[in-house]
Amino acid sequence: MIDFLSVALPFVIIGIAVAILVFGYFLKKRELKTKKPLNLR
């Protein structure tokens, strides 16, 4: 029997990393949409 944790762990880490990236992307997109770019140089 293959150890489930050793097989699933890389996929879990990749999934968490992708989720963080997508969450940050949507947060930045929403922030740009709501905020007026006044303090951009």
C-alpha positions in Angstrom: 0.0 0.0 0.0 1.3 3.4 -1.0 1.5 6.0 1.8 -1.3 8.4 1.1 0.3 11.4 2.8 3.5 11.2 0.8 1.5 11.1 -2.4 -1.1 13.7 -1.6 1.2 16.3 0.2 2.7 17.8 -3.0 -0.8 18.2 -4.5 -2.0 19.8 -1.3 0.9 22.3 -1.2 0.4 23.2 -4.9 -3.3 23.6 -4.3 -2.7 26.0 -1.3 -0.2 28.0 -3.3 -2.6 28.4 -6.3 -5.4 29.3 -3.9 -3.3 32.0 -2.3 -2.2 33.4 -5.7 -5.8 33.5 -7.0 -7.0 35.1 -3.8 -4.3 37.8 -3.9 -5.0 38.4 -7.6 -8.7 39.0 -7.0 -8.0 41.1 -4.0 -5.6 43.3 -6.0 -8.1 43.5 -8.9 -11.0 44.5 -6.6 -8.7 47.1 -4.9 -7.8 48.6 -8.3 -11.5 48.7 -9.2 -12.7 50.4 -6.0 -9.8 52.7 -5.4 -9.1 55.7 -7.6 -5.4 55.7 -8.6 -4.6 59.1 -7.1 -1.4 58.3 -5.4 0.2 56.5 -8.4 3.4 58.1 -9.6 
